[in-house]
């Protein structure tokens, strides 16, 4: 089973019992009466203090006990004499697993910028901030699987390599084994992908949705949770080239069922983090409060725990896109020209519009439905008016859209028409279209970018800081 983790030791009643602690040194300080070593093994944001007497160990050994070095400490668990912890370890033996030269080790006990930490992504999990983020990320991922399992969903592994573009955007990473210095050509001079590994063009997936729908039309309720890829040249705080997507697909669910599931889902997984990640969330809230001290009062965001309670404790407001546009047109920011982007029926709402609805108008999360067909994907079910589709977007404070979904078009004729309308070759989606020919049924689903969820729950300003090794334009180092 291995040694006890620091998280468990800190919760153990001190009875002078022998314990073994293994971890990395956060700090070491010496006084005339004692040597204090703070150790952390990543199991909790809290360090355990290990105490030795002056002269107990050789000067040569203590020189190797520096910030970043890895130790095995044996000693007695006793009640702590100092503030901030209930127990500490009275050291009887120290074994140094690995040293960290203070002249070279970049994580010294001081504040480091997030930009600097991205340059040392192999070490940043050892910081308090990134340790907290990664523990919360784990808790949210576990909660996702637990939620869907308890609701009778089946976890479907959709392909990472695909020949279809679910979004119709074309911004995909190509997968090939062709020799780029000696590409095979057709008689017309085009690249001959028949000579490639799969005998056709192939790419990394942008979504597991289309394949997920196939699973739902047999198993009724499925979800995917896997890596997705976008070759979009976006250097923003909201975009990654590689990220994880959660995509449930449900047979026999119509738009209202889809909205009910999305609302219940996000509330439950956030609640799980609130229950199981209290120390980490408190740390991140304090960090965020400290960062915003110099901002004007009207530019400060809600305290992190208040923001999460804002989502968990409020029923989500539901309205149509058309109703939302009417509200925005009548709003004070629109009338005073304070919106950066124009408002009008048919626009793709920007983050500022979405946040106004959530934070100023309704003061609760919002689900918008029935968007214009021109700004939504081909697979969404057409409304009776022929102008809108049964789409739904869930809007959160601080970020705007966090979930996008829809009732899917189950009519073969209508779906085929939409495929042709936007210029997709039906032959490339023959298998998707066939599900509408053989036992079609109403069905719905939605997608949630996992990093967006982690970013919301942790309060981090840049999405590159909520995934261990971020991938973005010109960066794939680690």
DRENBA-52969 format. One record per atom (N, C-alpha, C): residue in one letter; x, z, y. Coordinates in steps of 0.1 Angstrom, whole numbers, plus 2048, in hexadecimal, padded with zeros to 3 digits. Example, Ala and Ser with C-alpha at 12.3 -4.5 7.8 and 13.67 -1.06 7.14 Angstrom:
<recs>
a88484E7C7a87B84E7D3a88484E7DFs8808477EAs8898477F5s88184F800
</recs>
This chain:
<recs>
x8088007F4x800800800x80980080Dx81580480Cx81E804817x81C81181Fx82581382Ax82481F832x81782083Ax81482C83Ex80982D847x80C826855x80282085Ax80481A867x802825872x80882287Ex80882B889x7F982E88Dx7F182588Cx7E2827890x7DD833887x7E083387Ax7DB83D871x7E284A873x7F084A876x7F7856878x7F285D884x7EF85688Fx7EA85C89Bx7DD863899x7D585F88Fx7C886688Cx7C9871881x7D587487Dx7D887E873x7DA88B879x7D4896873x7D68A3877x7E48A8874x7EB8AD87Ex7F98B187Cx7FB8BE875x8018BE869x8038CA861x8128CB85Cx81B8C6865x8298C6861x82C8BE855x8238B4851x8258AC845x82F8A1848x83689D83Dx84089283Fx839885840x83E87D84Ax83987084Cx84486684Ex84185984Cx84B84E84Ex844845858x84B842863x84683986Dx84F82D86Ex84982186Ex851815870x84B80D87Bx854809884x84F801890x85B7FD899x8577F88A5x8607F38AFx8617FD8BAx86C7FF8C0x86E8088CBx8698028D7x8608098DEx85B8058EBx86480B8F6x8668188F4x86F81F8FEx87782A8F7x88382D8FDx88A8398F9x88F840905x88D84D906x892855911x89986290Cx8A3866913x8AA87290Fx8AA87C91Ax8A9888916x8AA89491Fx8B489D919x8B78A8920x8C18B291Ax8BB8B990Ex8AD8B990Dx8A78C1902x8A28B88F7x8A08AB8F9x89A8A38EEx89D8948F1x89B88C8E6x89B87D8E7x88D8798E3x8878718EBx87986C8E8x87A85D8E6x8748598DAx87384B8D7x8658478D5x86083D8DCx8528398DBx85282D8D1x84B82E8C6x84A8238BCx83C81D8BCx83C8108B9x82F8098B7x8317FF8ACx8277FE8A3x8277F4898x81C7E9899x8157E98A5x80B7DF8A7x7FD7E28A2x7FC7ED89Ax7EF7F1895x7E67F68A0x7EB7FB8ABx7E38018B6x7EB7FF8C3x7E48008CEx7EB7FF8DBx7F380B8DEx7F08168D7x7F68238D9x8038258D1x80D82A8D8x81A82C8D2x81A83A8CBx82383C8C2x82584A8BDx83284F8C2x83385B8C6x83F8618CBx8478678C0x8548648BFx85D86A8B5x8678728BDx86A87E8B9x8738878C1x87F88B8B8x88B88A8BEx89788F8B7x89E8998C1x8A78A18BBx8AE8AB8C3x8BB8A48C7x8C08A88D3x8CE8A38D7x8D88A78CDx8E189D8CAx8EB8A08C0x8E789F8B2x8DA89C8AFx8D589B8A2x8DB88F89Bx8DC8848A3x8E187789Ex8ED8738A6x8F586A89Fx9028668A6x8FF85D8B2x90885D8BBx9068558C7x9068468C3x90D8428B9x90E8348B4x9008308B0x8F98398A8x8EB8358A3x8E28348AFx8E283E8B8x8D983E8C3x8DB8328CCx8E782C8CDx8E98208D5x8E18148D0x8DE8148C3x8D78098BDx8C880B8BEx8C48178C2x8B581A8C4x8B28168D2x8AE8098D4x8AB8048E2x89D7FD8E1x8987FB8EDx88B7F38EDx88C7E68E5x8837E58DCx8827D98D4x8887DA8C6x8907E58C4x8967E78B7x88B7EC8ADx88E7EA8A0x8847ED896x8897F988Ex88180388Cx88580F886x87C81487Ax88281B871x87B824868x87E83286Bx87483A86Fx876848872x86F851868x87785A863x87186485Ax871872861x86687985Fx866886866x85988E863x85689886Bx84A8A0869x84089D874x83389C870x82989A87Ax8248A7880x8268A988Cx8238B6893x81A8B389Fx8148BE8A4x80C8BD8B0x8158BA8BCx8118B18C4x8198AD8CFx8198B88DAx8258BA8E0x8268C38EBx8248BC8F9x8248AF8F9x8228A8906x8148A3907x81289D913x805898917x804889911x7F888590Ex7F687790Bx7F58748FCx7F987D8F4x7F887C8E5x7F58898DFx7EE8898D3x7EB8958CCx7F68988C2x7FD88E8BCx8078908B2x8148898B6x81E88E8B0x82B8878B1x83388A8A4x83E8828A3x847884897x85488B89Bx856896894x86389C895x86D89688Cx87788E891x87F886889x88988D880x88A889873x89488E86Bx89E883867x89A877867x8A386B864x89E85F86Bx8A885786Fx8A684A875x8AD83F86Ex8A683486Ax8AD828864x8AA81D86Ex8B4816872x8B280A87Bx8B17FE873x8A57F7873x8A47EB86Cx8AA7DF873x8A87DF880x8AD7D4888x8AF7D8897x8BA7D489Cx8BD7D88AAx8B97CD8B4x8B87D18C1x8B47C78CBx8BD7CA8D7x8C77C18D9x8D17C38E4x8C97C38F1x8CA7CE8F9x8C37CF906x8C77C5910x8D37BF90Ex8D77B4917x8D07A7914x8CB7A6908x8C5799904x8B679A902x8B17A68FEx8A37A78FAx89A7A6907x89179C908x88A799914x87F7A3918x87A7AB90Ex86F7B4910x8737C2913x8777C4920x87B7D1924x86F7D9929x8707E692Ax8647EE92Ex8617ED93Dx85C7E1940x8577DE94Ex84D7D394Dx8467D1958x83B7C7959x8417B9958x83C7B094Fx8407A294Ex83479A952x83778E958x82C78595Cx82777E94Fx81B77A94Fx815773944x81C765942x82075F94Dx82775294Dx834754945x83C75F948x848761941x846764932x83B76B92Fx83976F921x835762919x82F758920x82C74C918x839745914x84374791Bx850741918x85774890Cx852754909x85875B8FDx84C75F8F4x8447558F1x8387588E9x83B75E8DBx84775C8D6x84B7628CAx84C7718CBx84E7778D7x8507858D9x84478C8E0x83C7848E7x83178A8EFx8277928E7x8257908DAx81C7998D3x8207A88D3x82D7AA8D6x8327B88D7x82E7C08E3x8297B88EDx8257BF8FAx8177C58F8x8147CF900x8077D6900x7FC7CC902x7FD7C390Cx7F37B990Fx7F07B0903x7FA7AA8FDx7F77A08F3x7F57A78E5x7FA7B38E3x7F57BA8D8x7E77BD8D8x7E27C18E4x7D37C48E5x7CB7B78E3x7D07AC8E9x7C879F8E8x7C779B8D9x7D279C8D2x7D27978C4x7CA7A08BBx7CA7AD8BEx7C17B68B6x7B37B38B9x7AF7B08C5x7A17AD8C9x79E79F8C3x7A77968C3x7A57898BDx7A178A8AEx7A97928A7x7A6795899x79879B897x7957A589Fx7887AC89Ex77D7A28A0x77E7998AAx77378F8ADx7727858A1x77E78189Cx77D777890x77777E884x77A78A881x774791876x765792879x761796885x753797888x74B78A887x75177F88Ax74B772888x747770879x751772871x74F770862x74577A85Dx746786861x73C79085Cx72E78D861x72C78886Dx71F785873x71977A86Ax72076F869x71A764862x717767853x72176E84Dx71F77283Fx71277A83Dx710784846x70578D845x6F8786848x6F877A84Fx6EC772852x6EA767848x6F176783Dx6EF75E832x6F5750834x6FF74F83Dx706742840x711740836x714734833x72073082Bx72B72B833x73772F831x74372B838x74871E833x74771383Bx74A706837x75770183Dx7616FD835x76E6F883Ax76C6E983Dx76B6E6849x76A6D884Dx7786D284Fx77A6C584Ex7876BF84Ex78E6C085Cx79B6C285Bx7A46C2867x7A76B386Ax7A96AB860x7AC69D862x79F695861x79C68D86Ax78F68686Bx790678870x78766F86Dx787662872x77C66087Cx77566B880x76A66A88Ax76D673896x76766F8A1x7686778ADx75A67D8B0x7586898ADx74B68F8AEx74668F8BDx74F6908C6x74B6918D4x74A6838DBx7506798D5x75066C8DBx75966B8E7x7636758E8x76B6758F4x77866D8F2x77D66B8E6x7886638E3x79666A8E6x7956778EAx7A267E8EDx7A66868E1x7AC67F8D7x7AF6848CAx7BE6828C7x7C468B8BFx7D168A8BAx7D16818ADx7D96778ADx7DA66E8A2x7E2674897x7DE67288Ax7E567687Ex7EA669877x7F7668875x7FC65C86Fx80965E867x80C65685Dx819657857x82064A859x81B641862x822634865x82F63786Cx83862E869x84562F870x84462987Ex845632888x84262E896x84C62489Bx858623894x862619898x86060C891x85760B888x8555FF880x8465FE87Cx83D5FD886x82F5FD883x82A5F187Dx8225F2872x81C5E586Cx8125DF875x8115D2876x8085CB87Fx7FF5C2877x7F35C087Dx7EA5B6878x7EE5A887Dx7E859E879x7EB59087Ex7E858F88Dx7DF598891x7DB5978A0x7E55A08A8x7EE5A78A1x7F85AF8A9x7F45BE8AAx7E85C18A6x7E45CF8A7x7EB5D889Cx7EB5E589Dx7F15ED893x7E85ED887x7EE5EB87Bx7E65E986Fx7E55F7868x7DA5FE86Bx7D860C866x7D460B857x7D2600852x7D05FF843x7DC60383Bx7E8602842x7F460683Cx7F761583Ex7EF61C845x7F162A848x7EC63283Cx7EF63F83Cx7EC648830x7DE64782Cx7D5648835x7C6648832x7C063A832x7C8630835x7C3622835x7BA61F841x7BA62884Bx7B2626857x7B8630862x7B362F86Ex7B7638878x7B1646875x7BA650877x7B665E875x7BB667880x7B3672882x7B767B88Ex7B468988Ax7BA692892x7B66A0891x7A86A3896x7A16AB890x7936AD894x7916B38A2x7876AF8A9x7826B68B5x7776BF8B3x7716BE8A7x7656C78A4x7626C5895x75D6D088Fx7596CF881x74A6CD880x7436CB88Cx7356CA88Cx72E6C0883x7336B4883x72C6A987Cx72D6AC86Dx7386B0868x7396B485Ax7326C1857x7316CA861x7296D685Fx71A6D385Dx7156C9864x7076C5863x7056C0854x70E6B984Ex70D6B5841x70B6C1837x7136CB83Ax7126D7832x7046DE834x7006DF840x6F36E5843x6E76DE83Cx6E86D183Bx6DE6CA834x6DE6CB825x6E66D4820x6E66D8812x6E56E7810x6EC6EE818x6ED6FD816x6E5704820x6DE6FD829x6D5703833x6DC70983Fx6E571383Dx6EC719848x6FB71A845x70371484Dx71271484Bx718717859x72571B858x72C71C865x73B717862x74171286Cx74F70E86Bx757717874x76371A872x76C72287Ax77A71D878x77E71387Fx78B70E87Dx792707889x79E703887x7A56FD893x7A06EF896x79F6ED8A3x79B6E08A9x7A56DB8B3x7A66CE8B7x7B06C98BFx7AB6BF8C9x7B06C08D5x7AC6B78E0x7B86B28E7x7BA6A58E7x7C669F8EEx7C269C8FCx7BD6A6903x7B96A5911x7C46AA91Ax7C96A3924x7D46A792Cx7CF6B0937x7CB6BD932x7C56C693Cx7CE6D393Cx7D56D4948x7DD6E094Ax7D46EA952x7CB6F094Cx7C26FA952x7C270794Bx7BC711951x7BB71E94Bx7B071F940x7A971393Ex79D713935x79F70A929x7AB703928x7AC6F891Ex7B96FA916x7B76F8909x7C26F78FFx7C26EA8F7x7CD6E68F2x7CD6DA8EAx7CA6DD8DBx7CC6EA8D7x7C96EF8CAx7C16FC8CCx7B56FD8C6x7AD7098C8x7A470A8BCx79D7158BBx7947188AFx7867178B3x77E7118ABx76F70F8AEx7677168A3x75C71D8A8x75272289Fx7467198A1x741714896x73670A896x72C70C88Bx72171488Ex717715884x70D709884x708705879x6FE6FA878x6F36FF86Fx6E76FE873x6DB70386Bx6D06F9869x6CD6F785Dx6C16EF85Ax6B46F785Dx6AA6F0861x69D6F6864x69D6FF871x6A86FE879x6A8706886x6A56FC891x69C6FF899x6996F78A5x69F6FE8B1x69D6F98BDx6A56FE8C9x6A370D8CBx6977128CAx6967208CDx69D7298C2x69D7248B6x6A472C8ABx6B372C8AEx6B87208B3x6C671F8B7x6CA7288C2x6C27298CCx6C47328D7x6C47418D2x6BB7448CAx6BA7528C5x6C67568BEx6CB74D8B5x6D774F8ADx6E37518B6x6E57488C0x6F17488C9x6F17558D1x6E675A8D6x6E57668DDx6E97728D5x6E27738C9x6E577E8C0x6F477E8BBx6F97728B9x7077718B4x7117768BEx7107728CAx71B7768D4x7197858D7x70D78A8D7x70B7988DAx7117A18CEx70F79C8C2x7147A48B7x7237A48B6x7297998B8x7387988B6x73F7A08C2x73979F8CEx73F7A78D9x73D7B68D7x7317B98D2x72E7C78CFx7397CD8C5x73C7C48BBx7467C88B1x7537CC8B7x7577C38C1x7647C68C8x7637D28D0x7587D58D7x7567E18DFx7577ED8D6x7527ED8CAx7537F88C1x7617FA8BBx7677F08B7x7737F18AFx7807EF8B7x77F7EB8C4x78B7E88CCx78B7F08D9x7877FD8D9x7858048E5x7928068EDx79C80A8E6x7A980D8ECx7AF8008F3x7AE7F58EBx7B37E98F1x7AB7E48FDx79E7E58FCx7967E0907x7977E9913x7997F6911x79C7FF91Dx7A97FB923x7B37F991Bx7C07F5921x7BF7E8929x7B87DE923x7B67D192Ax7AE7D2937x7A47DB936x79C7DD942x7A47E494Dx7AC7ED94Ax7B57F4954x7BF7EA95Ax7C47E1951x7CE7D6955x7C77CD95Fx7BB7C995Cx7B37C0965x7B07C6972x7AC7D3972x7A97DA97Ex7B67DB987x7C17DE981x7CE7DF988x7D17D198Fx7CF7C6987x7D27B998Cx7C97B5998x7BD7BA998x7B47B69A3x7B37BF9AFx7BC7C99AFx7BC7D29BBx7BE7CB9C8x7C77C09C8x7CA7BA9D4x7C07AF9D8x7B67AC9D0x7AC7A29D3x7A17A89DCx79B7A09E5x78F7A59ECx7847A99E3x77C7B39E7x7727B99DFx7697AE9D9x7657A49E1x75B79A9DDx7617909D3x76F7909D1x7757879C7x77878E9BAx77679B9B9x7797A39ADx76F7A19A3x7737A0996x76979E98Bx7647AC987x75A7AB97Fx7557B8979x75F7BE971x7607CC970x7697D2967x7667CD959x7707CC951x76E7C5944x7637CA93Bx7627D793Ax7587DD931x74A7DB937x7497DB944x73C7D894Ax7387CA948x7427C1948x73F7B2946x73A7B0937x7407B792Ex73C7B6920x72E7BC91Ex72B7C8924x71E7CE924x7147C592Ax7187BD935x70F7B493Bx7097AA931x7117A6928x70D79C91Ex7057A3912x70A7AE90Ex7047B5902x6F77BB905x6F57C0911x6E97C8915x6DE7C191Bx6E07B491Fx6D67AC926x6D07A291Dx6C37A091Dx6BD794917x6C178891Ex6C577D917x6C977191Ex6BD769924x6BF766931x6B575E938x6B574F932x6A974A930x6A873C92Ax6A0734934x6A5728937x69E71F940x6A471193Ex69D707942x6A16F9940x6AB6F594Bx6B26EB948x6BC6E5951x6B56E195Ex6A96DB95Dx6A16D7969x69E6E3972x69A6EE96Cx6976FB973x6A370097Ax6AF6FF973x6BB704978x6BF6FC985x6BD6EF984x6C16E6990x6B86EA99Cx6AB6ED999x6A26F19A4x6A76FD9ABx6AC7079A3x6B17149A8x6BD7119B0x6C67099ABx6D37069B2x6D06FF9BFx6C66F69C0x6C36EE9CCx6BD6F89D7x6B77029D2x6B170C9DCx6BA7179DFx6C67179D9x6CF7239DBx6D67239E8x6DA72E9EDx6E17309F9x6EE7289F9x6F672A9EFx7037229EFx7017139F0x6F770E9EAx6F46FF9EBx6F06FC9F9x6E77039FFx6E2700A0Cx6ED702A17x6F670BA14x70170DA1Ex70E705A1Bx70D6FCA10x7186F4A0Dx7246FBA07x721706A00x72C70E9FBx73070A9EDx7287039E6x72C6FE9D9x7366F39DAx7406F39D2x74B6E99D3x7456DB9CEx73C6DC9C4x7376D09BDx7286CE9C1x7246C29C2x7166BF9C6x70C6C39BBx7006C69BFx6F56C99B6x6EA6BF9B6x6E66BA9ABx6DB6B19AAx6D86AE99Bx6CC6AA999x6C76A898Bx6D069D985x6D669F979x6DE696972x6ED699972x6F16A397Bx6FF6A797Bx7026AF96Fx70F6AF96Bx7146B9961x7186C5969x7116D0967x7136DC96Fx7216E196Ex7276E5979x7346EA97Ax7346F9978x7406FF976x74070D973x73B71597Fx73C71198Bx737718997x728719996x72270E992x71370E991x70E717986x71571797Bx71171F96Fx71372E973x71E731979x72173F97Dx717744987x71273C990x70874099Ax6FB744993x6F773C989x6EB73F982x6EC74D97Bx6F874F975x6FA75B96Dx6FC767976x70576697Fx70A772986x702775993x6FC76B999x6F576D9A6x6E676D9A4x6E176299Ex6D376099Dx6CC769993x6D0768986x6C976F97Cx6CF77D979x6DC77E97Cx6E478A978x6E378E96Ax6E4784961x6E4785953x6E977894Dx6EE778940x6F176C93Ax6E5762939x6E9755939x6DE74B93Ax6E074192Fx6D573C92Ax6D5730921x6CD725927x6D471A92Ax6CE70E930x6CB704925x6C06FD926x6BB6F491Bx6B76E7922x6B56DD919x6AF6D091Cx6B66C9928x6C36C6925x6CB6BF92Ex6C86B092Ex6CC6A8939x6CB69A939x6D369492Ex6CD68A927x6D368491Cx6E167D91Fx6E267992Bx6EF67192Fx6FB67A92Fx6F9687931x705690932x707698925x70069591Bx70169C90Ex704692903x7086988F7x70D6908ECx7026898E5x70667E8DEx6FD6758D7x6F467C8CCx6F96868C6x6F268C8BBx6E76968BFx6E46988CCx6DA6A28D0x6CC69C8CFx6C36A48CBx6B569F8CAx6AF69B8D7x6A968F8D8x6A268B8E4x6956928E6x6926978F2x68569C8F5x67B6918F6x66E6958F7x66468B8F7x664682904x66A68890Fx66A68091Bx67567591Ax67E675910x68866B90Fx69366D919x692676922x69C67892Dx6A668492Ax6A168D922x6A9699920x6AA69B911x6B46A490Dx6B66A78FFx6B66B68FDx6B46BA8F0x6B26C88EDx6C06CF8ECx6C76CF8F7x6D46D68F8x6D26E48FCx6DC6EC8FAx6DC6FA8FFx6EA6FE902x6EC70490Ex6F970A912x6F7718915x700721910x70072F913x70A73291Ex706738929x70E73A934x711749936x71E74C938x72275A939x72875C947x72976994Bx72F76C958x73E769958x744765963x752763964x75775595Fx75074F955x75574394Fx74B73794Fx73E73B950x73473094Ex73172E940x73272193Cx72E71D92Ex737723924x73272A91Ax73A72F90Fx735729901x729725900x72371F8F4x71C7128F8x71E7088F0x7166FB8F2x7106F88E5x7036F48E5x6FD6F08D8x6F16E88DBx6E96E58D0x6DD6DD8D1x6D66DD8C4x6C96D98C5x6C26D48B9x6C76C68B7x6CB6C38ABx6D06B68A7x6C56AB8A5x6C869F8A8x6BE6948A6x6BD692897x6B1694892x6AF691883x6A9684880x6A567C88Ax69F66F888x6AA665886x6AA65D87Bx6B4653879x6B4648884x6A8644887x6A7639891x6AC63D89Ex6A86498A3x6AC64E8B0x6BB6508B1x6C06568A6x6CF6598A6x6D764C8A5x6D264289Dx6D963689Dx6D962F8AAx6CE6308B1x6CD62A8BFx6D76308C8x6D863E8C8x6E16458D0x6F06418CDx6F36408C0x70063C8BCx70462F8C2x6FB6258C1x6FE6188C6x6FE6188D5x6F66208DBx6F56218EAx7026258F0x70962E8EAx7166338F0x72262C8EBx7206228E2x72B6198DEx73261D8D2x72D6268CAx73362A8BDx72F6208B2x73861B8AAx73561389Fx72E61B894x721617891x71A61F887x72161F87Ax72A616877x73161686Ax73A622869x73F626875x748632874x74163F872x73463F873x72C64B871x721649867x72464085Dx71963D854x71564984Cx71E651848x71C65D840x713667848x716668855x70E67185Ex70066C860x6FF65F862x6F1659863x6E965A857x6F065A84Bx6E865A83Ex6E166783Cx6E6672842x6DF67F840x6D167E846x6CF675850x6C2673856x6B966A84Ex6BF663844x6B765A83Bx6B266182Ex6BA66C82Ax6B767281Dx6B468181Fx6A7683821x6A2691822x6A5697830x6A369083Bx6A6696848x69E6A284Bx6A36AA854x69C6B6857x6A06BB865x6976C286Cx69C6C8879x6A86D1877x6B16D087Fx6BD6D987Ex6C46DA88Cx6CB6E588Dx6D26E9899x6DF6EF897x6E76F08A2x6F46F78A1x6FA6F98AFx7057008AFx70C7028BCx71B7048B9x7237038C4x7317048C3x73670F8CDx73F7178C9x7457228D1x7547218D0x75B71E8DAx76A71E8DAx76E72C8D9x77572F8CEx77973D8CBx7827438D6x78B73B8DBx7947408E6x78C7438F3x78173B8F5x77973F901x77374C8FFx76E74F8F3x76975C8F0x7737678F2x77F7658ECx78A76F8EDx78D7718FCx78E766903x791767912x787770919x77A76D916x76F77591Cx770784919x77278790Cx773795908x77F79C90Dx78A79690Ex79679C912x79879C921x791794928x792793937x79E78B93Bx7A5784932x7B177D936x7AD77093Ex7B676D948x7B3763951x7B775594Cx7C0754942x7C574793Ex7C374792Ex7BD73C92Ax7BA73B91Cx7C773A913x7D2736919x7DF736912x7E474490Ex7DD74E913x7E175B910x7D9762906x7D075B8FFx7C77618F5x7C975B8E7x7D37528E6x7D674C8D9x7E574F8D7x7EA7528CBx7F87568C9x80174C8CFx80073F8CBx8097358CFx8027298D5x8007298E2x7F771F8E8x7FD7118E8x7F57078E6x7F86F98E7x7F26F28F3x7FA6ED8FCx7F46E6907x7FE6DB90Bx7FB6D2915x8036C7918x8126CB91Ax81B6C4914x8296C7915x82E6D490Fx8266DA907x82A6E7901x8256E98F3x82F6E88E9x82C6EB8DBx8396F18D5x83E6FB8DDx84C7008D9x84C7098CDx8427128CCx84371D8C2x83B7188B5
</recs>
